């Protein structure tokens, strides 16, 4: 609401968090989507470059990425930054999973690249950083001319964040770093357990370097000739198997979405993960 005017274009990567499109459209923005390559979630560079136009106002980069768990690479970020500088475009950086990165990978904010700090606004979340999703406390950082505009829009939308929760989050950021800096390794252990169990069942696991989501292809489990899509598969798994997952097509804006991918969420206690995997194993054996 602070950055888009009627007719401005905004670029989003698909699959994407489901709030992005309606929020952009509510402001009169024109959505341009670029699909990540579904076999490895790489950035299609020619398609991304073609999405920019004289009307492009901003690009939204969600890294680590929901729903795929992709952590955008240095090469990805360099290419995006060059396009932003070339077209004089803002970057909105949804980095709420910044600390949920698995060992061996690292999160780099696009705003740290040359020429990007003055054109980037970055979103953080206590809900993800401290696993307090019900608190609904977040923050936006960036250059003063952009944050001032965002603050004006925000002041007419949000009136209910208790100040004691804000102070608690500030304390946590300053004094409880050990909690969120250790989350990546703990979540990787859960991801690896889930990935191993799903692979043994027959799912094909797609790469994930962060977050607490894992995308898997269920097509190897289908009978030959089956045309069952992800929505029907998820419904069947919920009703008959007792485990609920999400169809990845729900994270796309329209045509061209993959139809055999589902998203698992593994930020659960170990007993629940084990039970879910046992239920899946029993179901597919039947």
C-alpha positions in Angstrom: 0.0 0.0 0.0 2.9 2.3 0.6 4.9 1.6 -2.6 2.3 0.7 -5.3 0.1 3.1 -7.2 -2.7 2.1 -9.6 -1.2 0.4 -12.6 2.3 -0.2 -11.2 3.7 -3.7 -11.9 5.0 -6.0 -9.3 7.0 -9.1 -10.0 6.6 -12.3 -7.8 8.2 -15.7 -8.0 5.9 -18.7 -8.2 5.1 -20.8 -6.2 4.4 -18.0 -3.7 2.9 -17.2 -0.3 -0.8 -16.8 -0.9 -1.2 -13.3 0.5 1.1 -11.6 -2.1 -1.3 -11.5 -5.1 -4.5 -10.3 -3.4 -2.6 -7.6 -1.5 -1.0 -6.3 -4.7 -4.3 -6.4 -6.6 -6.1 -4.6 -3.7 -3.7 -1.7 -4.2 -4.4 -1.6 -8.0 -1.0 -3.2 -8.8 -0.5 -5.4 -11.8 0.9 -8.8 -11.0 3.7 -10.3 -13.1 4.8 -13.8 -12.1 7.9 -15.8 -12.9 7.9 -19.6 -12.2 10.8 -21.1 -10.4 11.9 -24.3 -12.2 10.1 -27.0 -10.4 12.8 -29.7 -10.7 15.3 -27.7 -8.6 13.6 -24.3 -7.9 16.3 -22.4 -9.9 15.6 -18.9 -11.2 14.7 -18.9 -15.0 16.8 -15.9 -15.9 15.5 -15.1 -19.4 11.9 -15.2 -18.1 12.8 -13.0 -15.1 14.5 -10.4 -17.3 11.6 -10.4 -19.7 9.2 -9.7 -16.8 10.7 -6.2 -16.2 9.2 -3.2 -18.0 9.0 0.5 -17.7 6.0 0.0 -15.4 7.7 -2.3 -13.0 7.7 -0.7 -9.5 9.0 -3.6 -7.3 10.0 -7.2 -7.1 9.3 -9.3 -4.1 12.0 -11.8 -3.1 11.1 -14.3 -0.4 14.3 -16.0 0.8 14.4 -18.5 2.5 11.3 -19.3 0.4 7.8 -20.5 1.3 6.6 -23.0 0.2 9.8 -24.6 -1.4 12.5 -24.1 1.3 14.7 -22.6 -1.4 17.5 -20.3 -0.2 18.4 -17.9 -3.1 22.0 -18.3 -4.1 24.6 -15.6 -4.5 24.3 -15.9 -8.3 20.5 -15.6 -8.0 20.8 -12.4 -5.9 23.5 -10.9 -8.1 21.2 -11.3 -11.2 18.1 -9.9 -9.4 20.1 -6.9 -8.1 21.4 -6.1 -11.5 17.9 -6.0 -12.9 16.7 -3.8 -10.1 19.5 -1.3 -10.6 19.0 -1.4 -14.4 15.3 -0.7 -14.2 15.4 1.5 -11.0 13.0 -0.9 -9.2 12.3 -1.4 -5.5 12.9 -4.7 -3.8 10.6 -6.0 -1.0 12.4 -8.7 0.9 10.3 -11.2 2.8 13.1 -12.7 5.0 10.9 -14.0 7.9 12.7 -17.4 7.7 16.2 -15.8 7.8 17.4 -17.9 10.7 15.8 -21.1 9.6 18.7 -22.1 7.2 20.3 -25.5 7.3 24.0 -26.0 8.0 26.1 -25.8 4.8 23.9 -23.0 3.4 23.7 -19.3 4.3 21.1 -16.6 4.0 22.2 -13.4 2.3 20.0 -10.4 2.1 19.6 -8.8 -1.3 19.9 -5.4 0.4 23.6 -6.1 1.2 24.5 -6.0 -2.5 25.9 -2.9 -4.2 23.2 -0.3 -4.9 20.5 -2.2 -3.2 20.3 -0.8 0.4 18.7 2.4 -0.8 16.0 0.6 -2.8 15.2 -2.3 -0.5 12.8 -2.9 2.4 13.2 -6.0 4.5 10.5 -7.8 6.5 11.3 -9.8 9.6 9.1 -11.8 12.0 9.3 -12.7 15.6 6.7 -15.4 14.9 9.3 -17.3 12.8 12.5 -16.2 14.6 11.2 -17.2 18.1 8.5 -19.7 17.1 5.8 -17.4 18.6 3.5 -17.2 15.6 0.5 -16.2 17.7 2.2 -13.0 18.8 2.0 -11.5 15.2 4.9 -9.2 15.9 7.1 -8.2 12.9 9.3 -5.4 11.6 10.3 -3.6 8.4 13.7 -2.1 7.9 15.0 0.0 5.1 16.0 3.6 4.0 14.1 6.4 5.8 12.2 7.6 2.7 10.7 4.2 2.2 10.1 3.3 5.8 8.4 6.7 6.4 5.9 5.9 3.6 5.3 2.4 5.0 4.8 3.8 8.5 2.1 6.1 7.3 0.2 3.3 5.6 0.8 1.0 8.6 -0.6 3.5 11.1 -4.0 3.3 9.6 -4.1 -0.5 9.5 -2.7 -1.9 12.7 -3.7 -0.7 16.2 -3.5 -3.9 18.3 0.1 -5.0 18.8 0.6 -4.9 22.6 3.7 -2.9 23.5 4.8 -5.5 26.1 5.2 -8.0 23.2 7.2 -5.5 21.2 9.5 -5.0 24.1 9.8 -8.8 24.6 10.8 -9.3 21.0 13.4 -6.5 21.2 14.9 -8.2 24.3 15.0 -11.5 22.4 16.7 -10.0 19.4 19.4 -8.4 21.7 19.9 -11.1 24.3 18.5 -14.5 23.1 20.4 -15.1 19.9 21.4 -18.6 20.9 17.8 -19.7 20.4 17.3 -18.6 16.8 20.9 -19.2 15.7 20.6 -22.9 16.6 17.3 -23.5 14.9 18.8 -24.3 11.5 20.6 -27.4 12.7 17.6 -28.6 14.8 15.2 -28.2 11.8 17.6 -29.9 9.4 17.5 -33.0 11.6 13.7 -33.1 11.3 13.9 -32.4 7.6 16.4 -35.3 7.0 14.2 -37.7 9.1 11.1 -36.8 7.1 12.9 -36.9 3.7 14.3 -40.3 4.5 11.0 -41.7 5.5 9.1 -40.2 2.5 11.8 -41.5 0.1 11.5 -45.0 1.5 7.7 -44.8 0.9 8.3 -43.7 -2.7 8.0 -39.9 -2.8 10.6 -38.0 -4.8 12.0 -35.2 -2.6 12.8 -31.8 -3.9 15.7 -29.7 -2.6 15.2 -27.5 0.5 17.9 -25.4 2.1 15.8 -23.7 4.8 12.4 -23.0 6.4 10.4 -25.9 7.8 8.7 -27.0 4.6 9.5 -29.9 2.3 8.1 -30.4 -1.2 7.7 -33.9 -2.6 6.6 -35.3 -5.9 4.0 -38.1 -5.4 3.8 -39.2 -9.0 6.0 -42.3 -8.4 3.2 -43.6 -6.1 0.4 -43.3 -8.6 -0.8 -46.4 -10.6 0.2 -46.3 -14.2 -2.2 -44.2 -16.2 -3.5 -42.3 -13.2 -4.4 -38.6 -13.7 -5.0 -37.8 -10.1 -3.9 -34.2 -9.2 -2.4 -32.8 -6.1 -5.8 -31.5 -4.7 -7.4 -34.9 -4.9 -4.3 -36.6 -3.6 -4.2 -34.3 -0.6 -7.9 -34.9 0.1 -7.4 -38.7 -0.2 -4.4 -38.6 2.1 -6.3 -36.6 4.7 -9.5 -38.7 4.7 -8.0 -42.2 4.2 -4.5 -41.8 5.5 -4.9 -39.5 8.4 -2.2 -37.1 7.3 -2.8 -33.6 5.9 -0.4 -32.0 3.4 -0.9 -29.1 1.0 -1.2 -29.1 -2.8 1.6 -26.9 -4.2 -0.7 -25.8 -7.0 -2.4 -23.6 -4.4 0.7 -21.5 -4.3 0.4 -20.5 -8.0 -1.7 -17.8 -9.5 -3.2 -19.7 -12.5 -2.3 -22.0 -15.3 1.0 -23.9 -15.5 1.2 -25.0 -11.9 2.7 -28.5 -11.3 0.1 -31.0 -10.4 2.0 -33.7 -8.6 3.8 -31.8 -5.8 2.7 -31.5 -2.2 4.1 -29.5 0.7 4.9 -31.1 4.1 5.5 -29.0 7.3 8.0 -30.6 9.7 8.1 -28.0 12.6 6.5 -30.6 14.8 7.7 -32.6 17.9 9.5 -35.8 17.0 6.6 -38.0 18.3 4.2 -36.4 15.9 6.6 -36.6 12.9 7.2 -40.3 13.7 3.4 -41.0 13.9 2.7 -39.2 10.7 5.4 -41.1 8.8 4.1 -44.4 10.3 0.6 -43.5 9.1 1.8 -42.7 5.6 3.8 -45.9 5.5 0.8 -48.0 6.6 -1.4 -46.3 4.1 0.7 -46.8 1.1 1.4 -50.4 2.0 -2.3 -50.9 1.8 
